[in-house]
Amino acid sequence: MVTYDGNVTPGGPAQVRQAGCVTITKVAVDPKMSNNAYLLHCEETDELVLIDAAYDAPTLLSLIGDRSLTAVITTHQHWDHHRALADVVAATGASVVAGEPDAAEITSQTGVPVDRTVAHGDRIAVGTCDLTVIALAGHTPGSIALFWEDDSGQGHLFPGDSLFPGGVGNTFGDDAAFAQLIDEVSTKVFDVYGDDVWFYPGHGGDSTLGAERPHLAEWRARGW
């Protein structure tokens, strides 16, 4: 078995990590965009939740197999994070979850209705476990992150494209959007959660809040 380090490549094998009653499977899809998709499996109920049906429905559906996919959570409206949404939902009957400000645009781009819109502090079930929704506007108006603390006290954060190793998400030269995003990441993530929280971004490798925390002032000063 591959030891989990969070470094996956499109076309390469998925990596699997145990987080209490939840098993996290990370896979990268699309050689150009190298999006990450995360399949969360509740060990107690055998139910699954997918974070970002980004691309390559056959790969995602092969990971799901014949188990019950209850929901697909789309972290934000950008096209590269939901290209396989229609095919995955058609094959599984899963409900679609997204941040309320991005929901209409996700439906416009994919043709898939958003069954549940969520806001900051809402919870999304993964079988008997719950993800907590963190609203992080700036990359898009309705971007969301998802937080899970396993029974050992280890925190797991799925920030979509709002946080990466080395900085917050792209705000495309919009100074107001950058200010909003860096403020929200600071107050809703770094001011709330501890250094040992491991985060799993929308592209590329993972990191911890502790590794990134010393650089917050640097990010703010450089403006991206």
CYANA upper distance limits for C-alpha pairs under 8 A (distance plus 0.5 A):
  2 VAL  CA     15 GLN  CA      7.13
  2 VAL  CA     16 VAL  CA      8.43
  3 THR  CA     15 GLN  CA      8.04
  4 TYR  CA     15 GLN  CA      6.26
  4 TYR  CA     16 VAL  CA      6.67
  4 TYR  CA     17 ARG  CA      6.51
  5 ASP  CA     15 GLN  CA      8.43
  5 ASP  CA    206 ASP  CA      8.12
  6 GLY  CA     15 GLN  CA      7.51
  6 GLY  CA     26 LYS  CA      7.81
  6 GLY  CA    200 TYR  CA      8.11
  6 GLY  CA    205 GLY  CA      5.87
  6 GLY  CA    206 ASP  CA      5.87
  7 ASN  CA    204 GLY  CA      7.47
  7 ASN  CA    205 GLY  CA      5.52
  7 ASN  CA    206 ASP  CA      7.77
  8 VAL  CA     12 GLY  CA      7.13
  8 VAL  CA     13 PRO  CA      7.56
  8 VAL  CA     14 ALA  CA      7.12
  8 VAL  CA     15 GLN  CA      7.58
  8 VAL  CA     26 LYS  CA      7.96
  8 VAL  CA     27 VAL  CA      6.77
  8 VAL  CA     28 ALA  CA      6.30
  8 VAL  CA    204 GLY  CA      8.10
  8 VAL  CA    205 GLY  CA      7.90
  9 THR  CA     13 PRO  CA      8.09
  9 THR  CA     27 VAL  CA      7.98
  9 THR  CA     28 ALA  CA      5.78
  9 THR  CA     29 VAL  CA      7.94
  9 THR  CA     31 PRO  CA      8.47
  9 THR  CA     34 SER  CA      7.52
 10 PRO  CA     27 VAL  CA      7.98
 10 PRO  CA     28 ALA  CA      5.15
 10 PRO  CA     29 VAL  CA      5.12
 10 PRO  CA     30 ASP  CA      6.25
 10 PRO  CA     31 PRO  CA      5.91
 10 PRO  CA     34 SER  CA      6.57
 11 GLY  CA     28 ALA  CA      7.84
 11 GLY  CA     29 VAL  CA      7.38
 11 GLY  CA     30 ASP  CA      8.48
 11 GLY  CA     31 PRO  CA      8.22
 12 GLY  CA     27 VAL  CA      8.50
 12 GLY  CA     28 ALA  CA      8.12
 13 PRO  CA     27 VAL  CA      7.57
 14 ALA  CA     25 THR  CA      6.98
 14 ALA  CA     26 LYS  CA      5.99
 14 ALA  CA     27 VAL  CA      5.05
 14 ALA  CA     28 ALA  CA      7.93
 15 GLN  CA     25 THR  CA      6.12
 15 GLN  CA     26 LYS  CA      5.79
 15 GLN  CA     27 VAL  CA      7.18
 16 VAL  CA     23 THR  CA      7.43
 16 VAL  CA     24 ILE  CA      6.09
 16 VAL  CA     25 THR  CA      4.92
 16 VAL  CA     26 LYS  CA      6.90
 17 ARG  CA     23 THR  CA      6.30
 17 ARG  CA     24 ILE  CA      5.59
 17 ARG  CA     25 THR  CA      6.96
 18 GLN  CA     22 VAL  CA      6.75
 18 GLN  CA     23 THR  CA      5.05
 18 GLN  CA     24 ILE  CA      6.69
 19 ALA  CA     23 THR  CA      6.26
 19 ALA  CA     24 ILE  CA      7.50
 19 ALA  CA    150 ASP  CA      6.04
 19 ALA  CA    151 ASP  CA      8.42
 19 ALA  CA    154 GLN  CA      8.30
 20 GLY  CA    150 ASP  CA      5.34
 20 GLY  CA    151 ASP  CA      5.95
 20 GLY  CA    152 SER  CA      7.49
 21 CYS  CA     42 CYS  CA      6.33
 21 CYS  CA     43 GLU  CA      5.87
 21 CYS  CA     44 GLU  CA      7.34
 21 CYS  CA    129 CYS  CA      7.87
 21 CYS  CA    150 ASP  CA      7.71
 21 CYS  CA    151 ASP  CA      8.28
 22 VAL  CA     40 LEU  CA      6.73
 22 VAL  CA     41 HIS  CA      5.82
 22 VAL  CA     42 CYS  CA      5.27
 22 VAL  CA     43 GLU  CA      6.52
 22 VAL  CA    126 VAL  CA      8.41
 22 VAL  CA    129 CYS  CA      8.06
 22 VAL  CA    150 ASP  CA      8.29
 23 THR  CA     39 LEU  CA      8.50
 23 THR  CA     40 LEU  CA      6.15
 23 THR  CA     41 HIS  CA      5.51
 23 THR  CA     42 CYS  CA      7.14
 23 THR  CA     43 GLU  CA      7.64
 24 ILE  CA     38 TYR  CA      7.14
 24 ILE  CA     39 LEU  CA      6.36
 24 ILE  CA     40 LEU  CA      5.33
 24 ILE  CA     41 HIS  CA      7.13
 25 THR  CA     38 TYR  CA      6.08
 25 THR  CA     39 LEU  CA      5.54
 25 THR  CA     40 LEU  CA      6.97
 26 LYS  CA     36 ASN  CA      7.24
 26 LYS  CA     37 ALA  CA      6.44
 26 LYS  CA     38 TYR  CA      5.23
 26 LYS  CA     39 LEU  CA      7.12
 27 VAL  CA     36 ASN  CA      6.19
 27 VAL  CA     37 ALA  CA      5.99
 27 VAL  CA     38 TYR  CA      7.06
 28 ALA  CA     34 SER  CA      6.21
 28 ALA  CA     35 ASN  CA      5.93
 28 ALA  CA     36 ASN  CA      4.97
 28 ALA  CA     37 ALA  CA      6.81
 28 ALA  CA    203 HIS  CA      8.41
 29 VAL  CA     33 MET  CA      8.20
 29 VAL  CA     34 SER  CA      5.93
 29 VAL  CA     35 ASN  CA      5.85
 29 VAL  CA     36 ASN  CA      6.87
 29 VAL  CA     37 ALA  CA      7.98
 29 VAL  CA     54 ALA  CA      7.72
 29 VAL  CA     55 TYR  CA      6.42
 29 VAL  CA     56 ASP  CA      6.86
 30 ASP  CA     34 SER  CA      5.62
 30 ASP  CA     35 ASN  CA      7.00
 30 ASP  CA     55 TYR  CA      6.92
 30 ASP  CA     56 ASP  CA      7.67
 33 MET  CA     80 ASP  CA      7.92
 33 MET  CA    203 HIS  CA      8.32
 34 SER  CA    203 HIS  CA      6.53
 34 SER  CA    204 GLY  CA      7.61
 35 ASN  CA     54 ALA  CA      6.92
 35 ASN  CA     55 TYR  CA      8.24
 35 ASN  CA     80 ASP  CA      7.90
 35 ASN  CA     81 HIS  CA      7.68
 35 ASN  CA    202 GLY  CA      6.40
 35 ASN  CA    203 HIS  CA      5.32
 35 ASN  CA    204 GLY  CA      7.97
 36 ASN  CA     52 ASP  CA      8.15
 36 ASN  CA     54 ALA  CA      7.84
 36 ASN  CA    201 PRO  CA      7.78
 36 ASN  CA    202 GLY  CA      5.64
 36 ASN  CA    203 HIS  CA      5.77
 36 ASN  CA    204 GLY  CA      7.69
 37 ALA  CA     50 LEU  CA      7.72
 37 ALA  CA     51 ILE  CA      6.32
 37 ALA  CA     52 ASP  CA      5.84
 37 ALA  CA     53 ALA  CA      6.86
 37 ALA  CA     54 ALA  CA      6.96
 37 ALA  CA    202 GLY  CA      7.84
 38 TYR  CA     50 LEU  CA      6.26
 38 TYR  CA     51 ILE  CA      5.56
 38 TYR  CA     52 ASP  CA      7.51
 39 LEU  CA     48 LEU  CA      7.25
 39 LEU  CA     49 VAL  CA      6.40
 39 LEU  CA     50 LEU  CA      5.03
 39 LEU  CA     51 ILE  CA      6.86
 39 LEU  CA     63 LEU  CA      8.43
 39 LEU  CA     64 ILE  CA      8.36
 40 LEU  CA     48 LEU  CA      6.02
 40 LEU  CA     49 VAL  CA      5.69
 40 LEU  CA     50 LEU  CA      6.72
 40 LEU  CA     51 ILE  CA      8.39
 40 LEU  CA    126 VAL  CA      7.65
 41 HIS  CA     46 ASP  CA      6.87
 41 HIS  CA     47 GLU  CA      6.36
 41 HIS  CA     48 LEU  CA      5.05
 41 HIS  CA     49 VAL  CA      7.18
 41 HIS  CA    126 VAL  CA      7.57
 41 HIS  CA    127 GLY  CA      8.34
 42 CYS  CA     46 ASP  CA      5.80
 42 CYS  CA     47 GLU  CA      5.96
 42 CYS  CA     48 LEU  CA      6.88
 42 CYS  CA    126 VAL  CA      6.48
 42 CYS  CA    127 GLY  CA      5.78
 42 CYS  CA    128 THR  CA      7.46
 42 CYS  CA    129 CYS  CA      7.68
 43 GLU  CA     47 GLU  CA      8.27
 44 GLU  CA    127 GLY  CA      7.71
 44 GLU  CA    128 THR  CA      7.54
 45 THR  CA    127 GLY  CA      6.14
 45 THR  CA    128 THR  CA      7.60
 46 ASP  CA     67 ARG  CA      7.35
 46 ASP  CA     68 SER  CA      7.67
 46 ASP  CA    127 GLY  CA      7.83
 47 GLU  CA     67 ARG  CA      7.26
 47 GLU  CA     68 SER  CA      5.71
 47 GLU  CA     69 LEU  CA      6.61
 47 GLU  CA     70 THR  CA      7.07
 47 GLU  CA    126 VAL  CA      7.26
 47 GLU  CA    127 GLY  CA      5.95
 48 LEU  CA     64 ILE  CA      8.11
 48 LEU  CA     67 ARG  CA      7.80
 48 LEU  CA     68 SER  CA      6.51
 48 LEU  CA     69 LEU  CA      5.08
 48 LEU  CA     70 THR  CA      6.43
 48 LEU  CA     71 ALA  CA      7.82
 48 LEU  CA    126 VAL  CA      6.96
 48 LEU  CA    127 GLY  CA      7.80
 49 VAL  CA     69 LEU  CA      6.22
 49 VAL  CA     70 THR  CA      6.35
 49 VAL  CA     71 ALA  CA      5.51
 49 VAL  CA     72 VAL  CA      6.37
 49 VAL  CA     73 ILE  CA      7.92
 49 VAL  CA    126 VAL  CA      6.58
 50 LEU  CA     69 LEU  CA      7.92
 50 LEU  CA     71 ALA  CA      6.91
 50 LEU  CA     72 VAL  CA      5.23
 50 LEU  CA     73 ILE  CA      6.65
 51 ILE  CA     72 VAL  CA      6.36
 51 ILE  CA     73 ILE  CA      5.30
 51 ILE  CA     74 THR  CA      6.60
 51 ILE  CA     75 THR  CA      7.65
 52 ASP  CA     72 VAL  CA      7.23
 52 ASP  CA     73 ILE  CA      6.41
 52 ASP  CA     74 THR  CA      5.31
 52 ASP  CA     75 THR  CA      6.91
 52 ASP  CA     81 HIS  CA      6.05
 52 ASP  CA     82 HIS  CA      6.65
 52 ASP  CA     85 LEU  CA      8.37
 53 ALA  CA     57 ALA  CA      7.92
 53 ALA  CA     60 LEU  CA      7.99
 53 ALA  CA     72 VAL  CA      7.51
 53 ALA  CA     74 THR  CA      7.72
 53 ALA  CA     81 HIS  CA      6.79
 53 ALA  CA     82 HIS  CA      5.62
 53 ALA  CA     83 ARG  CA      7.18
 53 ALA  CA     84 ALA  CA      5.60
 53 ALA  CA     85 LEU  CA      5.57
 53 ALA  CA     88 VAL  CA      7.73
 54 ALA  CA     80 ASP  CA      6.29
 54 ALA  CA     81 HIS  CA      4.49
 54 ALA  CA     82 HIS  CA      4.98
 54 ALA  CA     83 ARG  CA      5.72
 54 ALA  CA     84 ALA  CA      6.07
 54 ALA  CA     85 LEU  CA      7.60
 55 TYR  CA     80 ASP  CA      7.79
 55 TYR  CA     81 HIS  CA      7.75
 55 TYR  CA     82 HIS  CA      7.31
 55 TYR  CA     83 ARG  CA      5.53
 55 TYR  CA     84 ALA  CA      5.16
 55 TYR  CA     85 LEU  CA      8.43
 56 ASP  CA     60 LEU  CA      7.10
 56 ASP  CA     83 ARG  CA      8.42
 56 ASP  CA     84 ALA  CA      6.59
 57 ALA  CA     61 LEU  CA      6.37
 57 ALA  CA     84 ALA  CA      5.63
 57 ALA  CA     85 LEU  CA      8.36
 57 ALA  CA     87 ASP  CA      6.79
 57 ALA  CA     88 VAL  CA      6.56
 58 PRO  CA     62 SER  CA      6.52
 59 THR  CA     63 LEU  CA      6.98
 60 LEU  CA     64 ILE  CA      6.93
 60 LEU  CA     88 VAL  CA      8.22
 61 LEU  CA     65 GLY  CA      6.55
 61 LEU  CA     88 VAL  CA      7.32
 64 ILE  CA     68 SER  CA      8.24
 64 ILE  CA     69 LEU  CA      7.57
 68 SER  CA     92 THR  CA      7.98
 69 LEU  CA     92 THR  CA      6.80
 69 LEU  CA     93 GLY  CA      8.18
 69 LEU  CA     94 ALA  CA      6.12
 70 THR  CA     93 GLY  CA      8.22
 70 THR  CA     94 ALA  CA      5.30
 70 THR  CA     95 SER  CA      6.73
 71 ALA  CA     94 ALA  CA      5.22
 71 ALA  CA     95 SER  CA      5.09
 71 ALA  CA     96 VAL  CA      6.21
 71 ALA  CA     97 VAL  CA      7.39
 72 VAL  CA     85 LEU  CA      8.29
 72 VAL  CA     89 VAL  CA      8.32
 72 VAL  CA     94 ALA  CA      6.92
 72 VAL  CA     95 SER  CA      6.74
 72 VAL  CA     96 VAL  CA      5.53
 72 VAL  CA     97 VAL  CA      6.61
 73 ILE  CA     96 VAL  CA      6.56
 73 ILE  CA     97 VAL  CA      5.16
 73 ILE  CA     98 ALA  CA      6.35
 74 THR  CA     81 HIS  CA      7.50
 74 THR  CA     82 HIS  CA      7.31
 74 THR  CA     96 VAL  CA      7.99
 74 THR  CA     97 VAL  CA      6.75
 74 THR  CA     98 ALA  CA      5.73
 74 THR  CA     99 GLY  CA      8.47
 75 THR  CA     81 HIS  CA      8.12
 75 THR  CA     98 ALA  CA      6.84
 75 THR  CA     99 GLY  CA      7.77
 75 THR  CA    143 SER  CA      6.14
 75 THR  CA    144 ILE  CA      5.74
 75 THR  CA    145 ALA  CA      7.23
 75 THR  CA    159 PRO  CA      8.11
 75 THR  CA    160 GLY  CA      5.91
 75 THR  CA    161 ASP  CA      8.41
 76 HIS  CA     81 HIS  CA      7.74
 76 HIS  CA     98 ALA  CA      7.52
 76 HIS  CA     99 GLY  CA      7.62
 76 HIS  CA    102 ASP  CA      6.81
 76 HIS  CA    106 ILE  CA      8.39
 76 HIS  CA    140 THR  CA      7.16
 76 HIS  CA    142 GLY  CA      6.69
 76 HIS  CA    143 SER  CA      5.08
 76 HIS  CA    144 ILE  CA      7.16
 76 HIS  CA    160 GLY  CA      7.77
 77 GLN  CA     81 HIS  CA      7.78
 77 GLN  CA     82 HIS  CA      8.23
 77 GLN  CA    102 ASP  CA      5.99
 77 GLN  CA    103 ALA  CA      7.83
 77 GLN  CA    105 GLU  CA      6.74
 77 GLN  CA    106 ILE  CA      5.67
 77 GLN  CA    140 THR  CA      7.60
 77 GLN  CA    142 GLY  CA      8.09
 77 GLN  CA    143 SER  CA      8.03
 78 HIS  CA     82 HIS  CA      7.97
 78 HIS  CA    106 ILE  CA      8.37
 78 HIS  CA    140 THR  CA      8.48
 79 TRP  CA     83 ARG  CA      6.90
 79 TRP  CA    109 GLN  CA      7.76
 82 HIS  CA    106 ILE  CA      8.32
 82 HIS  CA    110 THR  CA      7.88
 83 ARG  CA    110 THR  CA      7.82
 84 ALA  CA     88 VAL  CA      6.57
 85 LEU  CA     89 VAL  CA      6.53
 85 LEU  CA    110 THR  CA      7.72
 85 LEU  CA    112 VAL  CA      8.07
 86 ALA  CA     90 ALA  CA      6.52
 86 ALA  CA    110 THR  CA      6.98
 86 ALA  CA    111 GLY  CA      7.83
 86 ALA  CA    112 VAL  CA      6.56
 87 ASP  CA     91 ALA  CA      6.65
 88 VAL  CA     92 THR  CA      6.57
 88 VAL  CA     93 GLY  CA      8.44
 88 VAL  CA     94 ALA  CA      8.35
 89 VAL  CA     93 GLY  CA      5.56
 89 VAL  CA     94 ALA  CA      5.80
 89 VAL  CA     95 SER  CA      7.78
 89 VAL  CA     96 VAL  CA      8.36
 95 SER  CA    114 VAL  CA      8.08
 95 SER  CA    115 ASP  CA      6.37
 95 SER  CA    116 ARG  CA      8.17
 96 VAL  CA    113 PRO  CA      7.73
 96 VAL  CA    114 VAL  CA      5.48
 96 VAL  CA    115 ASP  CA      5.66
 96 VAL  CA    116 ARG  CA      6.90
 97 VAL  CA    114 VAL  CA      6.38
 97 VAL  CA    115 ASP  CA      6.64
 97 VAL  CA    116 ARG  CA      5.38
 97 VAL  CA    117 THR  CA      6.30
 97 VAL  CA    118 VAL  CA      7.65
 98 ALA  CA    102 ASP  CA      7.42
 98 ALA  CA    103 ALA  CA      6.34
 98 ALA  CA    114 VAL  CA      7.27
 98 ALA  CA    116 ARG  CA      7.21
 98 ALA  CA    117 THR  CA      5.69
 98 ALA  CA    118 VAL  CA      6.61
 98 ALA  CA    142 GLY  CA      8.34
 98 ALA  CA    144 ILE  CA      8.19
 99 GLY  CA    103 ALA  CA      6.66
 99 GLY  CA    117 THR  CA      5.84
 99 GLY  CA    118 VAL  CA      5.41
 99 GLY  CA    119 ALA  CA      6.59
 99 GLY  CA    135 ALA  CA      7.99
 99 GLY  CA    142 GLY  CA      5.38
 99 GLY  CA    143 SER  CA      6.76
 99 GLY  CA    144 ILE  CA      6.60
100 GLU  CA    104 ALA  CA      8.45
100 GLU  CA    117 THR  CA      5.17
100 GLU  CA    118 VAL  CA      6.20
100 GLU  CA    119 ALA  CA      7.13
100 GLU  CA    142 GLY  CA      6.61
101 PRO  CA    141 PRO  CA      6.30
101 PRO  CA    142 GLY  CA      4.92
102 ASP  CA    106 ILE  CA      6.78
102 ASP  CA    140 THR  CA      7.98
102 ASP  CA    141 PRO  CA      6.94
102 ASP  CA    142 GLY  CA      5.08
102 ASP  CA    143 SER  CA      7.68
103 ALA  CA    107 THR  CA      6.84
103 ALA  CA    114 VAL  CA      6.63
103 ALA  CA    117 THR  CA      7.34
103 ALA  CA    142 GLY  CA      8.22
104 ALA  CA    108 SER  CA      6.62
104 ALA  CA    114 VAL  CA      8.28
105 GLU  CA    109 GLN  CA      6.63
106 ILE  CA    110 THR  CA      6.56
106 ILE  CA    111 GLY  CA      8.35
106 ILE  CA    112 VAL  CA      8.04
106 ILE  CA    114 VAL  CA      8.22
107 THR  CA    111 GLY  CA      5.47
107 THR  CA    112 VAL  CA      5.46
107 THR  CA    113 PRO  CA      5.80
107 THR  CA    114 VAL  CA      7.06
108 SER  CA    112 VAL  CA      8.28
118 VAL  CA    122 ASP  CA      6.66
118 VAL  CA    133 VAL  CA      7.87
119 ALA  CA    133 VAL  CA      7.24
119 ALA  CA    134 ILE  CA      7.99
119 ALA  CA    135 ALA  CA      6.80
120 HIS  CA    133 VAL  CA      5.88
120 HIS  CA    134 ILE  CA      5.38
120 HIS  CA    135 ALA  CA      5.27
121 GLY  CA    132 THR  CA      6.51
121 GLY  CA    133 VAL  CA      5.71
121 GLY  CA    134 ILE  CA      6.68
121 GLY  CA    135 ALA  CA      8.45
122 ASP  CA    132 THR  CA      6.42
122 ASP  CA    133 VAL  CA      5.75
123 ARG  CA    130 ASP  CA      6.43
123 ARG  CA    131 LEU  CA      5.91
123 ARG  CA    132 THR  CA      5.14
123 ARG  CA    133 VAL  CA      6.44
124 ILE  CA    130 ASP  CA      5.93
124 ILE  CA    131 LEU  CA      5.56
124 ILE  CA    132 THR  CA      7.08
124 ILE  CA    133 VAL  CA      7.98
125 ALA  CA    129 CYS  CA      6.22
125 ALA  CA    130 ASP  CA      4.96
125 ALA  CA    131 LEU  CA      6.78
126 VAL  CA    130 ASP  CA      6.21
126 VAL  CA    131 LEU  CA      7.66
130 ASP  CA    148 TRP  CA      7.38
131 LEU  CA    146 LEU  CA      6.31
131 LEU  CA    147 PHE  CA      5.89
131 LEU  CA    148 TRP  CA      5.63
132 THR  CA    146 LEU  CA      5.98
132 THR  CA    147 PHE  CA      5.55
132 THR  CA    148 TRP  CA      7.09
133 VAL  CA    144 ILE  CA      6.99
133 VAL  CA    145 ALA  CA      6.42
133 VAL  CA    146 LEU  CA      5.38
133 VAL  CA    147 PHE  CA      7.16
134 ILE  CA    144 ILE  CA      6.02
134 ILE  CA    145 ALA  CA      5.41
134 ILE  CA    146 LEU  CA      6.48
134 ILE  CA    147 PHE  CA      7.97
134 ILE  CA    188 LYS  CA      7.67
135 ALA  CA    142 GLY  CA      7.50
135 ALA  CA    143 SER  CA      6.72
135 ALA  CA    144 ILE  CA      5.09
135 ALA  CA    145 ALA  CA      6.89
136 LEU  CA    141 PRO  CA      8.38
136 LEU  CA    142 GLY  CA      7.69
136 LEU  CA    143 SER  CA      5.95
136 LEU  CA    144 ILE  CA      5.99
136 LEU  CA    145 ALA  CA      7.40
136 LEU  CA    162 SER  CA      7.42
136 LEU  CA    181 LEU  CA      7.01
136 LEU  CA    184 GLU  CA      6.26
136 LEU  CA    185 VAL  CA      7.12
136 LEU  CA    188 LYS  CA      8.37
137 ALA  CA    141 PRO  CA      5.21
137 ALA  CA    142 GLY  CA      6.30
137 ALA  CA    143 SER  CA      6.08
137 ALA  CA    144 ILE  CA      8.16
137 ALA  CA    177 ALA  CA      8.40
137 ALA  CA    180 GLN  CA      7.24
137 ALA  CA    181 LEU  CA      6.34
137 ALA  CA    184 GLU  CA      7.64
138 GLY  CA    143 SER  CA      8.06
138 GLY  CA    162 SER  CA      8.31
138 GLY  CA    171 THR  CA      7.11
138 GLY  CA    177 ALA  CA      5.15
138 GLY  CA    178 PHE  CA      6.65
138 GLY  CA    179 ALA  CA      8.36
138 GLY  CA    180 GLN  CA      6.00
138 GLY  CA    181 LEU  CA      4.88
139 HIS  CA    143 SER  CA      7.21
139 HIS  CA    161 ASP  CA      7.62
139 HIS  CA    162 SER  CA      6.57
139 HIS  CA    169 GLY  CA      6.37
139 HIS  CA    170 ASN  CA      6.56
139 HIS  CA    171 THR  CA      5.78
139 HIS  CA    177 ALA  CA      7.54
139 HIS  CA    178 PHE  CA      8.24
139 HIS  CA    181 LEU  CA      7.24
143 SER  CA    160 GLY  CA      8.01
143 SER  CA    161 ASP  CA      8.50
143 SER  CA    162 SER  CA      7.78
144 ILE  CA    159 PRO  CA      7.16
144 ILE  CA    160 GLY  CA      7.52
145 ALA  CA    157 LEU  CA      7.45
145 ALA  CA    158 PHE  CA      5.86
145 ALA  CA    159 PRO  CA      4.51
145 ALA  CA    160 GLY  CA      6.64
145 ALA  CA    162 SER  CA      8.21
146 LEU  CA    157 LEU  CA      6.16
146 LEU  CA    158 PHE  CA      5.48
146 LEU  CA    159 PRO  CA      6.83
147 PHE  CA    155 GLY  CA      7.59
147 PHE  CA    156 HIS  CA      6.20
147 PHE  CA    157 LEU  CA      5.02
147 PHE  CA    158 PHE  CA      6.91
148 TRP  CA    155 GLY  CA      6.29
148 TRP  CA    156 HIS  CA      5.61
148 TRP  CA    157 LEU  CA      6.97
149 GLU  CA    153 GLY  CA      6.32
149 GLU  CA    154 GLN  CA      6.02
149 GLU  CA    155 GLY  CA      4.73
149 GLU  CA    156 HIS  CA      6.52
150 ASP  CA    154 GLN  CA      6.01
150 ASP  CA    155 GLY  CA      6.93
150 ASP  CA    156 HIS  CA      8.32
154 GLN  CA    196 ASP  CA      7.52
154 GLN  CA    197 VAL  CA      6.95
154 GLN  CA    198 TRP  CA      8.41
155 GLY  CA    196 ASP  CA      7.55
155 GLY  CA    197 VAL  CA      5.02
155 GLY  CA    198 TRP  CA      6.73
156 HIS  CA    197 VAL  CA      6.20
156 HIS  CA    198 TRP  CA      5.57
156 HIS  CA    199 PHE  CA      6.26
156 HIS  CA    200 TYR  CA      8.16
157 LEU  CA    197 VAL  CA      7.41
157 LEU  CA    198 TRP  CA      6.67
157 LEU  CA    199 PHE  CA      4.96
157 LEU  CA    200 TYR  CA      6.67
158 PHE  CA    199 PHE  CA      6.25
158 PHE  CA    200 TYR  CA      5.49
158 PHE  CA    201 PRO  CA      6.49
158 PHE  CA    202 GLY  CA      8.37
159 PRO  CA    163 LEU  CA      6.32
159 PRO  CA    199 PHE  CA      7.63
159 PRO  CA    200 TYR  CA      7.28
159 PRO  CA    201 PRO  CA      6.09
159 PRO  CA    202 GLY  CA      7.60
160 GLY  CA    200 TYR  CA      8.32
160 GLY  CA    201 PRO  CA      5.76
160 GLY  CA    202 GLY  CA      4.93
161 ASP  CA    168 VAL  CA      8.23
161 ASP  CA    169 GLY  CA      5.77
161 ASP  CA    170 ASN  CA      8.30
161 ASP  CA    201 PRO  CA      6.74
161 ASP  CA    202 GLY  CA      5.61
161 ASP  CA    203 HIS  CA      7.85
162 SER  CA    168 VAL  CA      5.96
162 SER  CA    169 GLY  CA      4.91
162 SER  CA    170 ASN  CA      8.29
162 SER  CA    181 LEU  CA      7.95
162 SER  CA    185 VAL  CA      8.19
162 SER  CA    201 PRO  CA      8.45
163 LEU  CA    167 GLY  CA      6.70
163 LEU  CA    168 VAL  CA      4.81
163 LEU  CA    169 GLY  CA      5.93
163 LEU  CA    185 VAL  CA      8.08
163 LEU  CA    201 PRO  CA      7.05
164 PHE  CA    168 VAL  CA      6.29
164 PHE  CA    169 GLY  CA      7.27
164 PHE  CA    201 PRO  CA      6.34
164 PHE  CA    203 HIS  CA      8.49
164 PHE  CA    206 ASP  CA      8.19
164 PHE  CA    207 SER  CA      8.21
165 PRO  CA    205 GLY  CA      8.09
165 PRO  CA    206 ASP  CA      7.42
165 PRO  CA    207 SER  CA      6.34
165 PRO  CA    212 GLU  CA      7.12
166 GLY  CA    212 GLU  CA      7.27
166 GLY  CA    215 HIS  CA      8.28
167 GLY  CA    212 GLU  CA      8.40
167 GLY  CA    216 LEU  CA      8.36
167 GLY  CA    219 TRP  CA      6.70
167 GLY  CA    224 TRP  CA      7.65
168 VAL  CA    181 LEU  CA      7.81
168 VAL  CA    182 ILE  CA      7.20
168 VAL  CA    185 VAL  CA      8.23
168 VAL  CA    219 TRP  CA      8.30
168 VAL  CA    224 TRP  CA      7.54
169 GLY  CA    181 LEU  CA      8.41
169 GLY  CA    224 TRP  CA      8.40
170 ASN  CA    178 PHE  CA      8.41
170 ASN  CA    224 TRP  CA      7.53
171 THR  CA    175 ASP  CA      8.18
171 THR  CA    177 ALA  CA      6.43
171 THR  CA    178 PHE  CA      6.04
171 THR  CA    224 TRP  CA      7.95
173 GLY  CA    178 PHE  CA      8.38
174 ASP  CA    178 PHE  CA      6.75
175 ASP  CA    179 ALA  CA      6.66
175 ASP  CA    223 GLY  CA      7.89
176 ALA  CA    180 GLN  CA      6.68
177 ALA  CA    181 LEU  CA      6.60
178 PHE  CA    182 ILE  CA      6.53
178 PHE  CA    223 GLY  CA      7.41
178 PHE  CA    224 TRP  CA      7.18
179 ALA  CA    183 ASP  CA      6.52
179 ALA  CA    220 ARG  CA      8.39
179 ALA  CA    223 GLY  CA      8.46
180 GLN  CA    184 GLU  CA      6.61
181 LEU  CA    185 VAL  CA      6.51
182 ILE  CA    186 SER  CA      6.47
182 ILE  CA    220 ARG  CA      7.30
183 ASP  CA    187 THR  CA      6.57
184 GLU  CA    188 LYS  CA      6.00
184 GLU  CA    189 VAL  CA      7.98
185 VAL  CA    189 VAL  CA      5.70
185 VAL  CA    190 PHE  CA      7.08
186 SER  CA    190 PHE  CA      5.47
186 SER  CA    191 ASP  CA      6.51
186 SER  CA    216 LEU  CA      8.24
187 THR  CA    191 ASP  CA      5.50
187 THR  CA    192 VAL  CA      7.48
188 LYS  CA    192 VAL  CA      6.46
189 VAL  CA    193 TYR  CA      6.32
190 PHE  CA    194 GLY  CA      7.71
190 PHE  CA    209 LEU  CA      7.44
190 PHE  CA    213 ARG  CA      7.54
193 TYR  CA    197 VAL  CA      7.39
193 TYR  CA    209 LEU  CA      8.45
194 GLY  CA    209 LEU  CA      7.44
194 GLY  CA    210 GLY  CA      7.76
195 ASP  CA    208 THR  CA      7.09
195 ASP  CA    209 LEU  CA      5.32
195 ASP  CA    210 GLY  CA      4.26
195 ASP  CA    211 ALA  CA      7.94
195 ASP  CA    213 ARG  CA      8.20
196 ASP  CA    208 THR  CA      6.66
196 ASP  CA    209 LEU  CA      6.99
196 ASP  CA    210 GLY  CA      6.62
197 VAL  CA    208 THR  CA      6.01
197 VAL  CA    209 LEU  CA      6.19
197 VAL  CA    210 GLY  CA      8.02
198 TRP  CA    206 ASP  CA      7.77
198 TRP  CA    207 SER  CA      6.42
198 TRP  CA    208 THR  CA      4.86
198 TRP  CA    209 LEU  CA      7.13
199 PHE  CA    206 ASP  CA      6.26
199 PHE  CA    207 SER  CA      6.09
199 PHE  CA    208 THR  CA      6.18
199 PHE  CA    209 LEU  CA      7.76
200 TYR  CA    205 GLY  CA      7.80
200 TYR  CA    206 ASP  CA      5.47
200 TYR  CA    207 SER  CA      7.61
201 PRO  CA    205 GLY  CA      7.67
201 PRO  CA    206 ASP  CA      6.85
207 SER  CA    211 ALA  CA      7.28
207 SER  CA    212 GLU  CA      8.14
208 THR  CA    212 GLU  CA      7.15
209 LEU  CA    213 ARG  CA      6.24
210 GLY  CA    214 PRO  CA      8.05
212 GLU  CA    216 LEU  CA      7.61
215 HIS  CA    219 TRP  CA      6.73
216 LEU  CA    220 ARG  CA      6.76
217 ALA  CA    221 ALA  CA      6.61
218 GLU  CA    222 ARG  CA      6.71
219 TRP  CA    223 GLY  CA      6.74
219 TRP  CA    224 TRP  CA      6.60
220 ARG  CA    224 TRP  CA      7.49
